[in-house]
Amino acid sequence: MRVLDTAALLHWPVNQLADGVCALSQQAELERVSPQRSLLVQSLDSIQWRDVPPAWLQTAREAAASSGDLPRLSDVDVDVLALALALDAMLVTDDYRLQNVMQSQQRPTKSVGTVGAKQVWRWELRCIGCRATTPVPSNVDRSKKGAVAECDICGSPMNVKRAR
């Protein structure tokens, strides 16, 4: 069993998508990125579209927070991660953050069109003012860039940085 990230749905030949598991939330993402490919993929009977239970999402958030990747993952990323972790399935993705979380949990990944992550990185929150660091909490704000929290010590923004 393989959980397919949106990159696989977009770039793999249709016959390689057979027996893949995908999150229902990926349908909207696929439609937004490539309406034509979306029609083709959704017409396939060989893909299992799954809703993600809240308990699975919580497990995925905790795993992503423990590696520090949570602030930079989208809702769809968390859904895909939750499926892979809960189903104990290989995750097919080019997203290095998703690969990092899976590898930190000793779970298998496969790249779609890239070399893939070679090592696990740990991330932390670092204050831009006083330089204090803290582990990434599971309730942190999420965004693709910029500050994700405020420092408890000085109130300055905290960014996601690679742990030293």
Steps between C-alpha positions, in 0.01 A plus 500: 500500500625848411370843594536735205575868545363746245836501317449133412144569383628779277812341354485123506357301210144392570589130522742571789221657706315170531424391855614833642334658802427873499332750732171651388651846558743434213214513250457876545876556484527294182205687345664835582841404361391303192128470417566267205718262701243514779229370269722217384612398851151516649368276224730217612341224704835376625565787747356483852381845609493514880373744758745552786367445854590765764705251705720430196545874443610546860757222463633664183520843665692354794745319271553814291543714814758256641716540188424874485341485155142582603511879450583459131246228414165582339170345608515265200857401595382412852212295355737303276745450786220381727395236247856373455564476874166347596498247217871422551546558128780634283457869421570600139594868499755753383433719805820498707313598816264203466797274428676640806205425730460148361871425531507636856227245576699223326234472229567444129477765230542503125566805284296585194760683293775613737790332676323523836614590849831345594494569875259601773515864604370630831337842512442742787347842555760775535428854618626774268549730802659317791593184299322273749403160362211270574370173360218529248165455682213310336275809520738732315374730224564361153613697195741437215730782610543763768457495875282230655501602868598774744783464747388450861811682620513818290188491280690501170397276210630142495600332176554135413872424481705183472599381848872525569 
